[in-house]
Amino acid sequence: MFIGHWAPALALAARPKAPGIGTLFVAGQLVDWAFFGLLLTGTEAMRVTPGISVMNPMDLYHMPYTHSLLGSAGFAAAFGALVLGLTKSRAAAGIAALVVLSHWFMDLLVHVPDLTLAGSPPKLGLGLWNHPAIEMPLELGLTFGALWLYVRARRPSALRVGVLAAVLLALQAVNWFGPVEPEVTTGTSLLAFVAFGAATLAAWWMGKSAANSARTG
């Protein structure tokens, strides 16, 4: 799951008391922002293992903090508290926390068993990465269905919606069809940060037009 992690962000950003779409895009991938940061320090780890699944050669064998349900809940609570402190809105904080927590459940659908409940076995994952004919349309359908819900509710600029859609499609195409690094390096994390940042920036830019539309009616 890649761009599909932003589907909950887009769907819940349509709610009246939701925080901004840029904030929710950070929330949707916060767990992976943290994972790739911890990968740089060696606190969590992955390796390239061709054939571990049909769609993804990354063996995510050590992710006890970011990709356990307990760890994800901790990130959700912390991010929700940050949003509460900044907005003074319990509704906004709850929505932000829910988007963070959704990451684990979205991953549960596609990962081969590498997720945990509290950092130790059993390892969980329904393995849709082994079924591209299901996973690919599911991810696109969730993401762009949620984008449609956001557009219907918020009426952002059509141009900016198109830019975000193009960015998301490009990132997903690279993720699915681009060359695979032979090993995990510092560049692996840096590339992830660039991808997450590009999508978040495009979403924030789109959201600015939606806010302007709301103010002007």
WOBELQUI-V288354 format. One line per field, one symbol per residue. ss: DSSP state (h for helix, s for strand, l for the rest). psi: psi as a letter, one per 40 degrees, with the letter a starting at -180 (. if undefined). A space follows every 50 residues. Layout:
ss=???
psi=???
//
This chain:
ss=llhhhhhhhhhhhlllllllhhhhhhhhlhhhhhhhhhhhhlllssssll lllllllssssslllllshhhhhhhhhhhhhhhhhhhllhhhhhhhhhhh hhhhhhhhhhllllsslllllllslllhhhlhhhhhhhhhhhhhhhhhhh hhhhlllhhhhhhhhhhhhhhhhhhhhllllllllhhhhhhhhhhhhhhh hhhhhhhhhhhhhhhhl
psi=hcddeeddddddeeideiiiddddddddedddddddddddeediiiihgh ediddhehhgegfdddfiddddddddddddddddddefhddddddddddd ddddddddddiiheiidfeiiiiihefeeegdeddddddddddddddddd dddefihdddddddddddddddddddeiihidihiddddddddddddddd ddddddddddddddde.
//
